[in-house]
Amino acid sequence: MVFEVRRYHPAQADEWNRFVAESKNATFLMDRNYMDYHSDRFHDHSLMVYRRGRLYALLPANEKADGLFESHGGLTYGGLIMSRHCTGAEVTEVMRLVCHYLREQGFRKVLYKPVPWIYHRQPSEEDLYALFAVCNARIIARGLSATVTRDDRNALYRIRQMGCRRAEAEGVTVRESDDMAPFWEILTHNLQTRYQLNPVHTLQEMELLRSRFPEQIRFFSASRQGQVLGGTVLYVTPRVVHSQYIAASDEGRHCHVLDLLFSKVMEKTFETHPYFDFGISTERDGDYLNEHLAYQKEGFGGRGLCYDHYEWMLNE
């Protein structure tokens, strides 16, 4: 047999992480030092695919009740992670074998979240073809993000430009910081007030992850007279800087601190990266578009990028 599908074991973490670092479409989110910080919340069932004894692809995943195999529930994205040697025909065969493995393990349904194309170091949509050709998958959720591109960048809306000038006139300063605690209070307050939710990560979890990935997880604050009025946590990947968390206090919104913050952050981003991704402005699996939030992000030049979720039944 050319390919063999095996279940990941924690003893293989180093092998897994080396492959992630060298793959053509993974980011640090698939590194086990990131994935496993919340291993107690997910029953891991990640897969490793070997070609003639050599690691060829990874599938970060977990299992859930009722026979659901989920590509991984703790990650924003994380479909098939491929080496630079992967080809369309071989990935199609890999997905066929993965489905066969999952049937043998008693799974009945798959939820799959591919890595959006802007994160790819090389074109890496062989898996999307296989979802169509082999799995008969369908899109069940679609999040709409706003992404700014360096090479053909849109001008800021006039309202965003005016906001930058207002923030500067108010004495707002933007800087990179190690102290996320004041920002986390603002973020948590906003989420609880508007949605009765907490951030996905606690402050302690984010500080832990940042200690493990100091170059990839960065925090920028907007302050006035020493008081933090807003900020953003950035996830830095080889081609994309992604704003993982954004928040401003009531006073910060009055001073337009986010306008100045993102103007400064994108200046730094485009010195080294082709894309700045604001993240999705949709809720309820894409059924609802928060138009006010989308307009704010589009005001910085962001335009649409989809984060898709696929589903298929294994007995069909």
C-alpha positions in Angstrom: 0.0 0.0 0.0 1.4 3.4 -1.0 -0.5 5.4 1.8 -1.2 4.5 5.4 -3.5 6.4 7.7 -2.5 6.3 11.4 -3.9 8.0 14.5 -1.7 10.6 16.1 -0.1 9.8 19.5 1.4 12.5 21.8 4.8 10.7 21.5 4.8 11.9 17.9 4.5 15.6 18.8 8.0 16.5 17.5 7.5 14.7 14.2 4.1 16.5 13.9 5.5 19.9 14.6 8.4 19.5 12.2 5.9 18.7 9.4 3.7 21.7 10.3 6.7 24.0 10.1 7.7 22.7 6.6 4.2 22.2 5.1 2.8 24.4 2.4 -0.4 25.4 4.1 -0.1 25.2 7.9 0.2 27.9 10.4 1.4 27.9 14.0 -2.1 27.1 15.2 -1.5 23.5 14.1 1.7 23.2 16.2 1.0 20.9 19.1 2.2 23.5 21.6 -0.7 25.6 20.5 -3.3 22.9 19.8 -2.8 21.1 23.1 -3.2 24.0 25.5 -6.9 23.0 25.7 -6.5 19.3 25.2 -8.8 18.7 28.1 -11.7 20.1 26.2 -11.4 18.0 23.1 -11.0 14.2 22.5 -8.2 14.3 20.0 -8.4 12.0 17.0 -5.8 13.7 14.7 -4.5 11.7 11.8 -1.1 11.3 10.2 -0.8 10.0 6.6 2.4 8.3 5.5 3.5 7.6 1.9 5.8 4.6 1.7 6.8 5.2 5.4 7.4 8.9 5.1 5.0 11.5 6.6 2.9 13.0 3.8 0.0 14.9 5.4 -1.7 15.6 8.7 -5.3 16.1 9.7 -5.8 17.9 13.0 -9.1 16.6 14.4 -11.2 15.5 17.4 -14.1 13.1 17.9 -17.4 14.1 19.4 -20.6 12.3 20.4 -22.9 10.6 17.8 -20.1 9.6 15.5 -18.9 13.1 14.5 -15.3 13.5 13.3 -14.4 17.2 13.5 -11.5 19.0 11.9 -10.3 20.4 14.8 -13.0 22.0 17.0 -10.4 24.2 18.9 -9.0 25.8 15.8 -10.4 28.5 13.5 -9.3 26.4 10.5 -7.3 23.2 10.1 -8.1 20.8 7.3 -5.6 18.6 5.6 -2.0 19.8 6.2 0.1 19.0 3.2 3.7 18.7 2.2 5.1 20.6 -0.8 5.1 17.3 -2.7 1.4 16.7 -2.5 -0.4 16.4 -5.8 -4.0 16.4 -6.8 -4.3 12.8 -7.6 -2.5 11.7 -4.5 -4.5 13.9 -2.2 -7.7 12.6 -3.7 -6.5 9.1 -2.9 -5.6 10.2 0.6 -9.1 11.6 1.3 -10.6 8.4 0.0 -8.4 6.4 2.5 -9.2 8.8 5.3 -12.9 8.2 4.7 -12.4 4.5 4.7 -10.4 4.7 8.0 -13.2 6.8 9.6 -15.9 4.3 8.5 -13.9 1.5 10.1 -13.6 3.5 13.3 -17.4 3.9 13.4 -17.7 7.6 12.5 -20.8 8.6 10.6 -20.2 12.3 9.8 -17.3 14.6 9.1 -17.1 18.4 9.8 -14.1 19.9 7.8 -12.6 23.4 8.1 -10.0 24.0 5.4 -7.2 26.6 5.7 -8.3 29.8 3.8 -6.1 30.3 0.7 -4.4 33.5 1.9 -2.6 31.5 4.5 -1.1 29.1 2.0 2.6 29.4 1.2 1.9 27.6 -2.0 -1.4 26.8 -3.7 -3.0 24.1 -1.5 -6.5 23.5 -2.6 -6.1 19.9 -3.6 -8.2 19.0 -0.5 -11.1 21.1 -1.8 -11.1 19.2 -5.0 -11.1 15.9 -3.1 -14.1 17.1 -1.0 -16.0 17.5 -4.2 -14.7 14.4 -6.1 -14.6 11.9 -3.3 -16.5 13.0 -0.3 -19.6 14.6 -1.9 -19.2 17.4 0.8 -21.4 20.4 1.1 -20.8 23.8 2.6 -22.8 24.1 5.9 -21.3 27.4 7.2 -19.6 30.4 5.7 -18.0 33.2 7.6 -17.2 36.4 5.8 -14.0 38.1 6.8 -12.4 41.4 5.6 -8.9 41.2 4.3 -6.6 44.0 3.2 -4.0 43.2 0.5 -0.7 45.1 0.3 -0.2 44.9 -3.4 -3.5 46.4 -4.5 -4.6 48.2 -1.4 -7.8 50.2 -1.1 -7.7 53.7 0.4 -9.1 54.2 3.9 -12.7 55.5 4.0 -12.9 59.2 4.8 -14.5 58.4 8.2 -11.5 56.2 9.1 -9.1 59.0 8.1 -11.0 61.5 10.2 -10.9 59.1 13.1 -7.1 58.8 12.9 -6.8 62.6 13.1 -9.3 62.7 16.0 -7.3 60.1 17.9 -4.0 61.9 17.4 -5.6 65.2 18.4 -6.8 63.5 21.6 -3.2 62.4 22.4 -3.8 58.7 21.7 -0.6 56.7 21.3 -0.2 53.2 19.8 2.5 50.8 21.0 3.4 47.1 21.2 3.0 45.9 24.8 3.4 42.8 27.0 0.6 43.7 29.4 -2.7 42.4 28.0 -4.6 42.6 31.3 -6.2 46.0 30.9 -7.2 45.2 27.4 -8.7 41.8 28.5 -10.9 43.7 30.9 -12.3 45.8 28.1 -12.7 42.8 25.8 -14.5 40.7 28.4 -16.8 43.6 29.4 -17.7 44.3 25.7 -18.5 40.6 25.0 -20.5 40.1 28.1 -22.5 43.3 27.6 -23.3 42.7 24.0 -23.5 39.0 23.6 -23.4 37.5 27.1 -20.2 35.7 26.1 -16.6 35.5 27.3 -13.5 35.5 25.1 -12.6 32.1 23.6 -9.3 32.3 25.5 -8.9 33.4 29.1 -6.2 36.0 29.8 -4.1 33.2 31.4 -4.5 31.0 28.4 -3.5 33.8 26.0 -0.5 34.7 28.2 0.6 31.0 28.1 0.3 30.8 24.3 2.1 34.1 23.9 5.0 32.7 26.0 5.2 29.7 23.7 4.8 31.8 20.5 6.3 35.2 21.2 7.0 36.0 17.6 3.6 34.8 16.3 1.3 36.3 19.0 1.7 40.0 19.5 -0.3 42.7 21.3 -0.8 46.3 20.4 -2.5 48.8 22.7 -4.0 52.3 22.1 -3.6 54.5 25.2 -4.1 58.1 26.4 -2.3 59.5 29.4 -1.2 56.0 30.3 -4.7 54.5 30.3 -5.4 51.7 27.8 -8.5 52.5 25.8 -8.3 49.7 23.2 -6.1 47.1 21.5 -5.7 44.1 19.3 -4.1 40.7 19.7 -2.4 39.7 16.4 -1.6 36.3 15.1 1.4 36.5 12.8 1.7 33.8 10.2 4.1 33.6 7.2 1.8 35.5 4.8 -1.0 36.9 7.0 -1.3 39.1 10.1 -4.7 38.2 11.6 -6.5 40.3 14.2 -7.6 37.6 16.7 -9.2 40.0 19.2 -10.2 43.7 18.8 -11.8 45.8 21.5 -12.2 49.5 22.7 -13.7 51.0 25.8 -16.6 53.5 25.6 -14.0 56.3 26.0 -11.8 54.6 23.4 -14.6 54.5 20.8 -15.3 58.2 21.5 -11.7 59.0 20.8 -11.6 56.7 17.7 -8.6 54.8 19.0 -9.2 51.8 16.7 -8.9 53.9 13.6 -5.4 55.1 14.7 -4.5 51.6 16.0 -5.2 49.8 12.8 -3.7 52.5 10.6 -0.4 52.0 12.5 -0.6 48.3 12.7 -1.2 47.9 9.0 1.8 50.1 8.2 4.0 47.7 10.1 2.2 44.6 8.6 2.8 45.6 5.0 6.5 45.9 5.5 6.7 42.2 5.8 3.4 40.5 5.0 1.0 40.6 1.9 -2.2 40.3 3.8 -3.9 41.8 6.9 -7.0 39.8 7.9 -9.6 41.4 10.3 -11.5 38.2 10.8 -15.2 37.4 10.3 -18.1 39.8 10.7 -20.7 37.0 10.6 -22.6 35.1 13.3 -24.7 31.9 13.5 -22.6 30.0 10.9 -22.9 32.9 8.5 -26.7 33.4 8.6 -26.2 36.9 10.0 -23.9 39.6 8.7 -23.0 42.2 11.3 -23.1 45.1 8.7 -21.8 47.7 11.1 -18.8 45.6 12.0 -18.2 44.7 8.4 -18.4 48.4 7.4 -15.8 49.3 10.0 -13.3 46.7 8.6 -14.1 47.6 5.0 -13.3 51.2 5.9 -9.7 50.1 6.3 -9.7 48.6 2.8 -10.8 45.1 3.8 -12.6 43.0 1.2 -14.3 39.7 1.4 -12.7 36.4 2.3 -14.7 33.3 3.2 -14.0 30.9 6.0 -15.9 27.8 5.0 -17.1 24.7 6.9 -17.9 21.5 5.0 -19.8 18.4 6.0 -20.4 15.0 4.6 -21.9 11.7 5.6 -19.6 8.6 5.6 -22.3 6.1 4.8 -23.4 7.8 1.6 
